[in-house]
Amino acid sequence: MLPDDQRCPCLSGNPYGECCGPLHAGAAAPTAERLMRSRFSAFALGLPEYLLRSWHPSTRPDELTLDPAQRWTRLDIVSTRAGGPFDSRGTVAFRAWWRTDDSRGTLEETSEFVREQGCWFYVDGVGA
């Protein structure tokens, strides 16, 4: 975890304690985009437990191992469709940058989210 006053890894411009930190600590994401941002931050911070907890049970793997050599460095939200506080489904297209000691790359994906009992969950994604 990061100190609350440090810049959030999702690059929203807000400090971690006002952005992804509360979600990582158990607060519900108000929108699909906020859940997407918090999941990116969880990859950046190495929080597989949060990633599993925010993954819908119908598609969630039994376990998740993150590569400690892969550093997630930037997130751009390309577009969103629905996924607001009163929606039950939403889509977020994004581009995320990563690097290791000897390579760099981007992940482009359109992710599907569903809200059940007031909680948003990642369902799956399709690469671009």
N, CA and C atoms as an extended XYZ file, in Angstrom:
384
Properties=species:S:1:pos:R:3:atomname:S:1:resname:S:1:resid:I:1 pbc="F F F"
N         0.844       -1.186        0.000 N   MET     1
C         0.000        0.000        0.000 CA  MET     1
C         0.884        1.243        0.000 C   MET     1
N         0.303        2.303       -0.461 N   LEU     2
C         0.999        3.587       -0.510 CA  LEU     2
C         0.541        4.464        0.646 C   LEU     2
N         1.356        5.442        1.019 N   PRO     3
C         0.855        6.454        1.963 CA  PRO     3
C        -0.318        7.196        1.314 C   PRO     3
N        -1.285        7.575        2.131 N   ASP     4
C        -2.502        8.218        1.630 CA  ASP     4
C        -2.247        9.496        0.848 C   ASP     4
N        -1.145       10.190        1.134 N   ASP     5
C        -0.908       11.473        0.475 CA  ASP     5
C        -0.101       11.357       -0.822 C   ASP     5
N         0.326       10.162       -1.194 N   GLN     6
C         1.063        9.992       -2.458 CA  GLN     6
C         0.100        9.942       -3.635 C   GLN     6
N         0.607       10.323       -4.808 N   ARG     7
C        -0.201       10.288       -6.024 CA  ARG     7
C        -0.660        8.864       -6.313 C   ARG     7
N        -1.920        8.727       -6.653 N   CYS     8
C        -2.479        7.402       -6.921 CA  CYS     8
C        -1.875        6.835       -8.208 C   CYS     8
N        -1.538        5.541       -8.221 N   PRO     9
C        -0.958        4.925       -9.421 CA  PRO     9
C        -1.868        4.970      -10.646 C   PRO     9
N        -3.178        5.141      -10.455 N   CYS    10
C        -4.088        5.164      -11.603 CA  CYS    10
C        -4.017        6.485      -12.361 C   CYS    10
N        -3.251        7.443      -11.833 N   LEU    11
C        -3.021        8.741      -12.470 CA  LEU    11
C        -4.288        9.585      -12.612 C   LEU    11
N        -5.208        9.429      -11.672 N   SER    12
C        -6.418       10.256      -11.674 CA  SER    12
C        -6.106       11.702      -11.312 C   SER    12
N        -4.955       11.909      -10.672 N   GLY    13
C        -4.599       13.228      -10.172 CA  GLY    13
C        -4.903       13.391       -8.697 C   GLY    13
N        -5.569       12.425       -8.118 N   ASN    14
C        -5.921       12.458       -6.696 CA  ASN    14
C        -4.921       11.652       -5.877 C   ASN    14
N        -4.778       12.008       -4.598 N   PRO    15
C        -3.919       11.193       -3.740 CA  PRO    15
C        -4.531        9.803       -3.517 C   PRO    15
N        -3.664        8.837       -3.274 N   TYR    16
C        -4.088        7.449       -3.077 CA  TYR    16
C        -5.182        7.329       -2.011 C   TYR    16
N        -5.061        8.084       -0.929 N   GLY    17
C        -6.033        8.004        0.158 CA  GLY    17
C        -7.411        8.533       -0.191 C   GLY    17
N        -7.526        9.264       -1.298 N   GLU    18
C        -8.821        9.779       -1.759 CA  GLU    18
C        -9.279        9.097       -3.040 C   GLU    18
N        -8.480        8.170       -3.541 N   CYS    19
C        -8.781        7.559       -4.831 CA  CYS    19
C        -8.926        6.042       -4.670 C   CYS    19
N        -7.891        5.310       -4.973 N   CYS    20
C        -7.967        3.848       -4.940 CA  CYS    20
C        -7.753        3.248       -3.561 C   CYS    20
N        -7.099        3.973       -2.669 N   GLY    21
C        -6.834        3.446       -1.337 CA  GLY    21
C        -8.076        2.966       -0.597 C   GLY    21
N        -9.141        3.775       -0.533 N   PRO    22
C       -10.350        3.310        0.163 CA  PRO    22
C       -10.964        2.057       -0.472 C   PRO    22
N       -10.884        1.942       -1.801 N   LEU    23
C       -11.416        0.754       -2.462 CA  LEU    23
C       -10.582       -0.466       -2.112 C   LEU    23
N        -9.270       -0.302       -2.096 N   HIS    24
C        -8.395       -1.412       -1.709 CA  HIS    24
C        -8.655       -1.842       -0.262 C   HIS    24
N        -9.101       -0.894        0.556 N   ALA    25
C        -9.381       -1.190        1.968 CA  ALA    25
C       -10.793       -1.741        2.183 C   ALA    25
N       -11.613       -1.829        1.120 N   GLY    26
C       -12.922       -2.457        1.262 CA  GLY    26
C       -14.119       -1.623        0.863 C   GLY    26
N       -13.939       -0.334        0.556 N   ALA    27
C       -15.062        0.492        0.112 CA  ALA    27
C       -15.520        0.042       -1.276 C   ALA    27
N       -16.799        0.226       -1.556 N   ALA    28
C       -17.346       -0.140       -2.868 CA  ALA    28
C       -17.042        0.964       -3.880 C   ALA    28
N       -16.673        0.563       -5.090 N   ALA    29
C       -16.440        1.528       -6.166 CA  ALA    29
C       -17.778        2.094       -6.614 C   ALA    29
N       -17.889        3.419       -6.791 N   PRO    30
C       -19.157        4.004       -7.206 CA  PRO    30
C       -19.468        3.816       -8.688 C   PRO    30
N       -18.436        3.572       -9.510 N   THR    31
C       -18.627        3.404      -10.951 CA  THR    31
C       -17.709        2.311      -11.474 C   THR    31
N       -18.021        1.847      -12.685 N   ALA    32
C       -17.167        0.846      -13.323 CA  ALA    32
C       -15.777        1.420      -13.593 C   ALA    32
N       -15.706        2.692      -13.995 N   GLU    33
C       -14.393        3.290      -14.244 CA  GLU    33
C       -13.555        3.347      -12.980 C   GLU    33
N       -14.165        3.698      -11.868 N   ARG    34
C       -13.396        3.726      -10.610 CA  ARG    34
C       -12.894        2.334      -10.253 C   ARG    34
N       -13.718        1.303      -10.509 N   LEU    35
C       -13.246       -0.056      -10.249 CA  LEU    35
C       -12.082       -0.386      -11.179 C   LEU    35
N       -12.189        0.001      -12.451 N   MET    36
C       -11.095       -0.239      -13.393 CA  MET    36
C        -9.818        0.424      -12.905 C   MET    36
N        -9.910        1.687      -12.477 N   ARG    37
C        -8.742        2.404      -11.975 CA  ARG    37
C        -8.156        1.701      -10.743 C   ARG    37
N        -9.022        1.242       -9.856 N   SER    38
C        -8.533        0.584       -8.642 CA  SER    38
C        -7.874       -0.755       -8.965 C   SER    38
N        -8.356       -1.415       -9.994 N   ARG    39
C        -7.728       -2.677      -10.397 CA  ARG    39
C        -6.355       -2.417      -11.024 C   ARG    39
N        -6.235       -1.363      -11.833 N   PHE    40
C        -4.915       -1.011      -12.360 CA  PHE    40
C        -3.963       -0.725      -11.199 C   PHE    40
N        -4.411        0.072      -10.240 N   SER    41
C        -3.558        0.390       -9.087 CA  SER    41
C        -3.179       -0.871       -8.321 C   SER    41
N        -4.096       -1.830       -8.249 N   ALA    42
C        -3.781       -3.087       -7.566 CA  ALA    42
C        -2.700       -3.864       -8.314 C   ALA    42
N        -2.735       -3.846       -9.648 N   PHE    43
C        -1.644       -4.454      -10.411 CA  PHE    43
C        -0.346       -3.716      -10.130 C   PHE    43
N        -0.397       -2.374      -10.140 N   ALA    44
C         0.808       -1.565       -9.923 CA  ALA    44
C         1.399       -1.778       -8.534 C   ALA    44
N         0.541       -2.007       -7.546 N   LEU    45
C         0.992       -2.161       -6.166 CA  LEU    45
C         1.175       -3.617       -5.742 C   LEU    45
N         0.842       -4.558       -6.627 N   GLY    46
C         0.998       -5.973       -6.290 CA  GLY    46
C        -0.013       -6.457       -5.271 C   GLY    46
N        -1.296       -6.230       -5.538 N   LEU    47
C        -2.373       -6.622       -4.619 CA  LEU    47
C        -3.285       -7.670       -5.255 C   LEU    47
N        -2.817       -8.913       -5.412 N   PRO    48
C        -3.647       -9.929       -6.069 CA  PRO    48
C        -4.934      -10.239       -5.306 C   PRO    48
N        -4.922      -10.081       -3.985 N   GLU    49
C        -6.138      -10.363       -3.205 CA  GLU    49
C        -7.263       -9.411       -3.609 C   GLU    49
N        -6.926       -8.146       -3.816 N   TYR    50
C        -7.947       -7.173       -4.237 CA  TYR    50
C        -8.442       -7.504       -5.638 C   TYR    50
N        -7.533       -7.874       -6.520 N   LEU    51
C        -7.940       -8.218       -7.880 CA  LEU    51
C        -8.923       -9.385       -7.866 C   LEU    51
N        -8.652      -10.392       -7.071 N   LEU    52
C        -9.574      -11.530       -6.971 CA  LEU    52
C       -10.904      -11.118       -6.337 C   LEU    52
N       -10.848      -10.285       -5.309 N   ARG    53
C       -12.067       -9.851       -4.619 CA  ARG    53
C       -12.969       -9.013       -5.528 C   ARG    53
N       -12.367       -8.260       -6.456 N   SER    54
C       -13.152       -7.392       -7.336 CA  SER    54
C       -13.504       -8.059       -8.669 C   SER    54
N       -13.198       -9.330       -8.799 N   TRP    55
C       -13.465      -10.117      -10.007 CA  TRP    55
C       -14.774      -10.873       -9.796 C   TRP    55
N       -15.668      -10.850      -10.765 N   HIS    56
C       -16.954      -11.525      -10.612 CA  HIS    56
C       -16.752      -13.031      -10.424 C   HIS    56
N       -17.483      -13.648       -9.486 N   PRO    57
C       -17.301      -15.083       -9.216 CA  PRO    57
C       -17.496      -15.982      -10.437 C   PRO    57
N       -18.292      -15.558      -11.408 N   SER    58
C       -18.545      -16.401      -12.585 CA  SER    58
C       -17.328      -16.539      -13.494 C   SER    58
N       -16.374      -15.625      -13.403 N   THR    59
C       -15.191      -15.678      -14.276 CA  THR    59
C       -13.877      -15.614      -13.501 C   THR    59
N       -13.936      -15.485      -12.203 N   ARG    60
C       -12.746      -15.332      -11.362 CA  ARG    60
C       -11.923      -16.615      -11.329 C   ARG    60
N       -10.613      -16.499      -11.517 N   PRO    61
C        -9.757      -17.691      -11.378 CA  PRO    61
C        -9.623      -18.071       -9.906 C   PRO    61
N        -9.195      -19.284       -9.662 N   ASP    62
C        -9.009      -19.746       -8.285 CA  ASP    62
C        -7.864      -19.023       -7.592 C   ASP    62
N        -6.846      -18.661       -8.376 N   GLU    63
C        -5.705      -17.944       -7.809 CA  GLU    63
C        -5.126      -17.030       -8.871 C   GLU    63
N        -4.332      -16.084       -8.423 N   LEU    64
C        -3.725      -15.116       -9.327 CA  LEU    64
C        -2.325      -14.812       -8.825 C   LEU    64
N        -1.341      -15.034       -9.677 N   THR    65
C         0.041      -14.735       -9.343 CA  THR    65
C         0.503      -13.591      -10.231 C   THR    65
N         0.980      -12.522       -9.620 N   LEU    66
C         1.477      -11.375      -10.367 CA  LEU    66
C         2.980      -11.505      -10.561 C   LEU    66
N         3.463      -11.021      -11.689 N   ASP    67
C         4.887      -11.041      -11.986 CA  ASP    67
C         5.541       -9.851      -11.301 C   ASP    67
N         6.375      -10.055      -10.291 N   PRO    68
C         6.978       -8.928       -9.579 CA  PRO    68
C         7.939       -8.110      -10.441 C   PRO    68
N         8.408       -8.668      -11.552 N   ALA    69
C         9.313       -7.929      -12.432 CA  ALA    69
C         8.560       -6.969      -13.356 C   ALA    69
N         7.240       -7.167      -13.491 N   GLN    70
C         6.451       -6.307      -14.373 CA  GLN    70
C         5.899       -5.129      -13.580 C   GLN    70
N         6.257       -3.924      -14.011 N   ARG    71
C         5.797       -2.696      -13.347 CA  ARG    71
C         4.790       -1.998      -14.239 C   ARG    71
N         3.622       -1.716      -13.691 N   TRP    72
C         2.567       -1.010      -14.421 CA  TRP    72
C         2.755        0.475      -14.148 C   TRP    72
N         2.908        1.273      -15.216 N   THR    73
C         3.352        2.649      -15.053 CA  THR    73
C         2.354        3.721      -15.472 C   THR    73
N         1.388        3.385      -16.291 N   ARG    74
C         0.472        4.419      -16.782 CA  ARG    74
C        -0.845        3.794      -17.205 C   ARG    74
N        -1.932        4.513      -16.935 N   LEU    75
C        -3.267        4.084      -17.339 CA  LEU    75
C        -3.949        5.235      -18.053 C   LEU    75
N        -4.472        4.958      -19.236 N   ASP    76
C        -5.323        5.910      -19.960 CA  ASP    76
C        -6.682        5.267      -20.157 C   ASP    76
N        -7.719        5.948      -19.729 N   ILE    77
C        -9.082        5.502      -20.008 CA  ILE    77
C        -9.435        6.036      -21.393 C   ILE    77
N        -9.737        5.140      -22.325 N   VAL    78
C       -10.037        5.521      -23.701 CA  VAL    78
C       -11.503        5.902      -23.841 C   VAL    78
N       -12.387        5.089      -23.253 N   SER    79
C       -13.821        5.380      -23.313 CA  SER    79
C       -14.555        4.566      -22.249 C   SER    79
N       -15.740        5.046      -21.925 N   THR    80
C       -16.629        4.309      -21.020 CA  THR    80
C       -18.014        4.284      -21.637 C   THR    80
N       -18.748        3.234      -21.340 N   ARG    81
C       -20.145        3.139      -21.767 CA  ARG    81
C       -20.940        2.629      -20.569 C   ARG    81
N       -21.901        3.418      -20.158 N   ALA    82
C       -22.697        3.112      -18.960 CA  ALA    82
C       -21.731        2.978      -17.774 C   ALA    82
N       -22.043        2.125      -16.815 N   GLY    83
C       -21.160        1.924      -15.672 CA  GLY    83
C       -21.254        2.989      -14.600 C   GLY    83
N       -22.318        3.792      -14.629 N   GLY    84
C       -22.494        4.831      -13.629 CA  GLY    84
C       -23.087        4.302      -12.340 C   GLY    84
N       -23.310        5.178      -11.373 N   PRO    85
C       -23.796        4.738      -10.061 CA  PRO    85
C       -25.180        4.092      -10.076 C   PRO    85
N       -25.966        4.306      -11.137 N   PHE    86
C       -27.302        3.719      -11.195 CA  PHE    86
C       -27.434        2.648      -12.270 C   PHE    86
N       -26.326        2.316      -12.925 N   ASP    87
C       -26.319        1.273      -13.956 CA  ASP    87
C       -26.017       -0.081      -13.331 C   ASP    87
N       -26.376       -1.135      -14.050 N   SER    88
C       -26.042       -2.482      -13.583 CA  SER    88
C       -24.934       -3.114      -14.429 C   SER    88
N       -24.616       -2.497      -15.566 N   ARG    89
C       -23.539       -2.986      -16.420 CA  ARG    89
C       -22.746       -1.791      -16.938 C   ARG    89
N       -21.512       -2.037      -17.311 N   GLY    90
C       -20.689       -0.983      -17.880 CA  GLY    90
C       -19.496       -1.550      -18.615 C   GLY    90
N       -18.943       -0.733      -19.485 N   THR    91
C       -17.779       -1.108      -20.275 CA  THR    91
C       -16.751        0.007      -20.166 C   THR    91
N       -15.502       -0.371      -19.981 N   VAL    92
C       -14.401        0.594      -19.922 CA  VAL    92
C       -13.305        0.113      -20.859 C   VAL    92
N       -12.967        0.955      -21.845 N   ALA    93
C       -11.830        0.671      -22.728 CA  ALA    93
C       -10.641        1.447      -22.182 C   ALA    93
N        -9.486        0.793      -22.128 N   PHE    94
C        -8.314        1.433      -21.540 CA  PHE    94
C        -7.043        0.991      -22.245 C   PHE    94
N        -5.987        1.724      -21.978 N   ARG    95
C        -4.646        1.386      -22.419 CA  ARG    95
C        -3.757        1.498      -21.189 C   ARG    95
N        -3.000        0.447      -20.908 N   ALA    96
C        -2.117        0.430      -19.738 CA  ALA    96
C        -0.700        0.107      -20.184 C   ALA    96
N         0.249        0.867      -19.654 N   TRP    97
C         1.661        0.684      -19.991 CA  TRP    97
C         2.353       -0.090      -18.884 C   TRP    97
N         3.269       -0.982      -19.293 N   TRP    98
C         4.052       -1.771      -18.349 CA  TRP    98
C         5.499       -1.820      -18.827 C   TRP    98
N         6.356       -2.208      -17.902 N   ARG    99
C         7.762       -2.427      -18.264 CA  ARG    99
C         8.379       -3.450      -17.322 C   ARG    99
N         9.402       -4.077      -17.843 N   THR   100
C        10.278       -4.933      -17.048 CA  THR   100
C        11.688       -4.367      -17.248 C   THR   100
N        12.691       -5.012      -16.688 N   ASP   101
C        14.053       -4.526      -16.847 CA  ASP   101
C        14.499       -4.507      -18.308 C   ASP   101
N        13.961       -5.429      -19.123 N   ASP   102
C        14.437       -5.522      -20.498 CA  ASP   102
C        13.373       -5.331      -21.580 C   ASP   102
N        12.148       -4.971      -21.213 N   SER   103
C        11.122       -4.742      -22.238 CA  SER   103
C        10.032       -3.799      -21.727 C   SER   103
N         9.270       -3.305      -22.679 N   ARG   104
C         8.140       -2.420      -22.386 CA  ARG   104
C         6.983       -2.808      -23.287 C   ARG   104
N         5.779       -2.455      -22.861 N   GLY   105
C         4.632       -2.761      -23.697 CA  GLY   105
C         3.377       -2.078      -23.204 C   GLY   105
N         2.311       -2.301      -23.943 N   THR   106
C         1.005       -1.782      -23.548 CA  THR   106
C        -0.014       -2.909      -23.612 C   THR   106
N        -1.012       -2.783      -22.803 N   LEU   107
C        -2.164       -3.672      -22.823 CA  LEU   107
C        -3.355       -2.802      -23.180 C   LEU   107
N        -4.049       -3.153      -24.243 N   GLU   108
C        -5.274       -2.461      -24.623 CA  GLU   108
C        -6.421       -3.443      -24.473 C   GLU   108
N        -7.454       -3.020      -23.766 N   GLU   109
C        -8.554       -3.938      -23.467 CA  GLU   109
C        -9.845       -3.156      -23.326 C   GLU   109
N       -10.938       -3.800      -23.687 N   THR   110
C       -12.266       -3.309      -23.358 CA  THR   110
C       -12.819       -4.280      -22.328 C   THR   110
N       -13.036       -3.760      -21.125 N   SER   111
C       -13.445       -4.589      -19.992 CA  SER   111
C       -14.927       -4.433      -19.723 C   SER   111
N       -15.561       -5.532      -19.364 N   GLU   112
C       -16.978       -5.557      -18.993 CA  GLU   112
C       -17.092       -5.639      -17.477 C   GLU   112
N       -18.020       -4.858      -16.936 N   PHE   113
C       -18.267       -4.813      -15.500 CA  PHE   113
C       -19.749       -5.002      -15.235 C   PHE   113
N       -20.044       -5.545      -14.076 N   VAL   114
C       -21.423       -5.731      -13.648 CA  VAL   114
C       -21.529       -5.263      -12.194 C   VAL   114
N       -22.682       -4.674      -11.869 N   ARG   115
C       -22.912       -4.235      -10.491 CA  ARG   115
C       -23.998       -5.117       -9.891 C   ARG   115
N       -23.670       -5.734       -8.771 N   GLU   116
C       -24.607       -6.607       -8.055 CA  GLU   116
C       -24.626       -6.211       -6.593 C   GLU   116
N       -25.804       -6.023       -6.054 N   GLN   117
C       -25.985       -5.645       -4.648 CA  GLN   117
C       -25.095       -4.467       -4.265 C   GLN   117
N       -25.021       -3.479       -5.156 N   GLY   118
C       -24.285       -2.255       -4.889 CA  GLY   118
C       -22.789       -2.324       -5.103 C   GLY   118
N       -22.277       -3.472       -5.574 N   CYS   119
C       -20.828       -3.619       -5.779 CA  CYS   119
C       -20.522       -3.902       -7.245 C   CYS   119
N       -19.552       -3.157       -7.778 N   TRP   120
C       -19.078       -3.400       -9.144 CA  TRP   120
C       -18.053       -4.524       -9.137 C   TRP   120
N       -18.112       -5.348      -10.187 N   PHE   121
C       -17.175       -6.444      -10.380 CA  PHE   121
C       -16.677       -6.445      -11.817 C   PHE   121
N       -15.402       -6.772      -11.988 N   TYR   122
C       -14.834       -7.023      -13.315 CA  TYR   122
C       -15.330       -8.381      -13.764 C   TYR   122
N       -15.824       -8.477      -15.006 N   VAL   123
C       -16.291       -9.759      -15.546 CA  VAL   123
C       -15.252      -10.347      -16.475 C   VAL   123
N       -14.931       -9.644      -17.536 N   ASP   124
C       -13.898      -10.101      -18.471 CA  ASP   124
C       -13.518       -8.960      -19.395 C   ASP   124
N       -12.560       -9.237      -20.245 N   GLY   125
C       -12.091       -8.214      -21.166 CA  GLY   125
C       -11.675       -8.799      -22.498 C   GLY   125
N       -11.734       -7.948      -23.511 N   VAL   126
C       -11.325       -8.321      -24.852 CA  VAL   126
C       -10.200       -7.390      -25.263 C   VAL   126
N        -9.076       -7.967      -25.665 N   GLY   127
C        -7.933       -7.171      -26.087 CA  GLY   127
C        -8.193       -6.455      -27.403 C   GLY   127
N        -7.521       -5.346      -27.566 N   ALA   128
C        -7.689       -4.575      -28.803 CA  ALA   128
C        -6.720       -5.027      -29.869 C   ALA   128
